[in-house]
């Protein structure tokens, strides 16, 4: 269900971008949670962003300037107690495992 919700949101975003005459470029930024080594999280966050870029390209987003980057565990959105049992910590950190799409519009 979570995967279907994400696909639905990406489908909506792709339509907005494709139909807009105002969007000049798109930045796709991936993030990871704090679990694991920083180098692994950097690669994982980049892979998340690349996956979103590929999905949007499959929806027709081919002519726009698209920039992809992974920022690892930076810019955390959670405040989780690191002493929580592992599964509870994973659940608490869910919001940090994300991809943000930034639309850069004509000024």
C-alpha positions in Angstrom: 0.0 0.0 0.0 2.8 2.4 0.9 4.4 1.7 -2.5 1.2 2.3 -4.3 0.7 5.7 -2.5 4.3 6.7 -3.5 3.6 5.8 -7.2 0.4 7.8 -7.1 2.2 10.8 -5.8 4.9 10.5 -8.4 2.4 10.1 -11.2 0.7 13.4 -10.0 4.1 15.2 -9.8 5.1 13.9 -13.3 1.9 15.3 -14.8 2.4 18.7 -13.1 6.0 18.9 -14.4 5.2 17.7 -17.9 2.2 20.1 -18.3 3.9 23.1 -16.8 5.6 25.7 -18.9 7.1 27.3 -15.8 9.3 24.4 -14.6 12.8 24.9 -15.9 14.6 22.2 -13.9 14.0 19.5 -11.4 16.2 18.5 -8.4 15.6 15.1 -7.0 17.2 14.7 -3.6 17.5 11.4 -1.7 18.0 10.9 2.0 18.7 8.0 4.4 18.2 7.4 8.1 21.1 7.3 10.6 21.4 3.5 10.8 24.5 2.3 9.0 27.8 3.9 7.9 27.7 7.4 6.4 29.3 6.2 3.1 26.6 3.5 2.7 23.8 6.0 3.5 25.2 8.4 0.9 25.1 5.7 -1.8 21.7 4.5 -0.7 20.2 8.0 -0.8 21.6 8.6 -4.3 20.1 5.3 -5.4 16.7 6.3 -4.0 16.9 9.6 -6.0 18.0 7.7 -9.1 15.1 5.3 -8.8 12.7 8.3 -8.7 14.4 9.9 -11.7 14.0 6.7 -13.7 10.3 6.4 -12.7 9.6 9.9 -13.7 11.5 9.4 -17.0 9.3 6.4 -17.7 6.3 8.8 -17.2 7.6 11.1 -19.9 9.9 13.4 -18.0 12.7 13.4 -20.6 13.0 17.0 -21.9 13.6 18.8 -18.6 16.9 19.5 -16.8 17.0 16.9 -14.0 19.6 17.0 -11.3 20.0 14.0 -8.9 21.9 13.9 -5.6 22.0 11.9 -2.4 22.6 13.6 0.9 22.7 10.5 3.1 21.6 11.0 6.6 21.8 14.8 6.6 18.7 16.9 7.1 17.0 14.4 9.5 13.4 15.0 10.1 13.1 12.7 13.2 14.0 12.9 16.8 14.3 9.2 17.8 15.8 7.8 20.9 18.8 5.7 19.7 18.3 3.3 22.6 15.0 2.1 21.3 14.8 -1.6 20.3 16.0 -1.9 16.6 12.6 -2.4 15.0 11.1 0.6 16.9 14.1 2.7 15.9 13.6 1.7 12.3 9.9 2.6 12.5 10.7 5.9 14.2 13.3 6.9 11.5 10.9 6.2 8.6 10.5 9.9 7.7 14.3 10.2 7.2 14.2 7.6 4.4 12.7 9.8 1.6 13.2 11.5 -1.7 12.3 15.2 -2.2 11.5 16.7 -5.6 12.3 20.4 -5.9 10.8 22.2 -8.9 12.8 25.2 -10.1 10.5 27.6 -12.0 11.0 30.6 -14.2 11.4 33.8 -12.4 
